[in-house]
Amino acid sequence: MKITENTLNARLDSLAMPDAKATIADRIRYLIVRMRLTQAGFGERIGVDPSNMSKILGGRLRITDRVINRIVINLGVSKNWLVNGTDVPFPREGHDLPTNIPEGVGHMSLMPTREQNGAPVYDIDVTAGCQELSRMFTQDRIIGYFDMPSVNTKNPLVRVSGNSMVPDIADGSFIQIRPVSPTGPIFWGSTYVVVTEDYRMVKVLRRHPDRDKVILHSANPNYDDMELDRFEIKSLFIVEAVLNYNIMA
């Protein structure tokens, strides 16, 4: 059944912050309503199948660390609030949510040409899913080419969705990436595509006091920093260029 705008507004008007006795599932339900999403839409945002999302909320499927981390990373939710009920859902947000984006909306950042004299532009959302990126750079995914003096024609351009890197990287922008060794030296303060077993994300890498860990930093102050063990990084791509454009389909 399709949920109407009036229904979403009514739910939001009657929404109350979960109390100290609330469960993680209760707080997820709160997020769904506050973000004006359907259950399926919320699952899509964090890469969880709608049927599994239903099981999670119904208590028939355990809420794993993987799910928690996806909510924290993809939506900018405070992990302390989500797990323990402390802190606030969206730290440093004021009263504006980073979530008022219609479901399924994506924006291409440039109109690539079909001439094969520039960097290949792939129909790949680099932040969606967890499949190894290098296996996705196939000829059938190329939607055009982009030629500009500052753009390396040998490295691919892929799309980014989400607000965690705003204002540096807008939702729907394209970034040019180059593979680097995940065990090699890191240029601290640079932006990378980080690929783990569970997700892909675009973050600024910062030095951690523990040399076996890294700090994942978002440009958007509404998103918390996260720690990640270096051994969890399966592959790494440094961001060489950002194309913050919007095109109309």
C-alpha positions, -999 to +999 in steps of 0.1 A: +000+000+000+014+034-010+018+058+020+005+093+012+021+126+021-007+133+045+000+100+063+037+108+066+029+143+080+004+128+105+031+104+117+056+132+121+032+154+140+026+127+166+062+116+168+078+114+203+115+108+211+120+072+224+126+071+262+154+054+281+136+020+280+134+020+242+151-007+221+173-002+191+144-013+170+123+015+186+149+040+177+150+028+141+112+032+139+116+067+152+142+074+125+119+061+098+091+085+108+113+114+115+130+110+081+096+107+064+105+074+049+087+041+045+101+010+060+112-002+026+127+032+018+147+032+050+160-003+042+170+010+008+190+038+023+211+014+044+212-015+019+189-039+037+163-059+019+127-048+027+118-083+040+148-083+063+139-048+074+105-060+084+121-089+104+145-066+121+117-043+133+095-073+142+122-088+164+126-119+141+161-109+130+189-097+152+202-062+147+238-068+139+268-045+142+267-044+104+232-029+103+241-005+131+272+007+112+253+012+080+227+034+098+255+054+114+276+058+082+248+062+056+225+084+076+248+103+100+231+090+131+249+090+165+260+055+174+257+063+211+221+073+206+212+044+184+227+017+206+224+032+241+198+060+239+223+086+250+233+117+230+209+129+203+200+112+170+218+137+147+246+155+166+253+191+157+224+192+133+204+220+148+169+213+136+175+204+100+178+168+090+202+156+063+175+134+050+149+154+032+158+138-002+130+120-021+136+082-023+152+070-054+164+105-065+198+106-081+215+134-100+241+129-127+268+156-124+277+161-160+265+153-195+292+129-208+299+127-245+299+094-264+333+102-279+360+079-265+386+107-260+382+113-223+378+097-189+352+069-189+321+077-169+305+046-154+269+041-143+280+031-109+270+045-075+302+041-056+284+043-022+257+017-030+263-019-022+295-037-012+306-054-044+343-051-052+345-020-074+373-033-097+349-060-110+323-035-119+343-015-144+329-032-175+323-018-209+286-022-207+285+002-177+302+031-195+276+058-202+300+083-218+334+101-216+345+133-200+373+153-214+389+182-195+425+193-191+426+186-153+410+151-156+431+121-160+416+102-190+429+068-177+409+067-145+371+062-141+344+086-129+317+072-107+286+087-090+283+095-053+250+096-035+243+109+000+251+140+020+279+129+043+306+147+022+286+179+016+297+206+008+329+191-007+310+164-027+274+171-034+248+143-036+248+130-072+282+144-081+309+124-099+343+117-086+374+104-104+391+076-085+424+058-087+431+024-070+459+023-044+471-004-021+451-007+012+483-017+030+504+011+015+510+046+027+479+069+032+479+106+024+462+117+056+436+143+050+429+131+015+395+117+003+392+080-005+367+055-015+369+028+013+357-007+005+351-032+033+333-065+033+300-047+043+300-014+025+316+012+003+319+048+014+336+081+005+355+096+034+385+117+044+411+095+061+426+108+092+454+095+113+444+074+143+466+072+175+466+034+169+486+028+137+464-003+130+433+019+127+421+049+107+395+076+113+368+080+087+358+117+086+329+132+068+329+168+054+293+172+066+295+182+103+262+164+109+280+131+106+302+116+133+338+104+128+342+066+128+371+043+136+380+014+113+406-013+116+429-012+087+426-049+081+389-044+074+398-023+043+395-047+013+404-021-013+411+016-015+407+043-041+420+078-038+397+106-051+416+126-078+388+149-089+353+160-079+328+171-105+300+189-086+275+194-114+238+186-119+222+177-152+186+175-160+175+142-175 
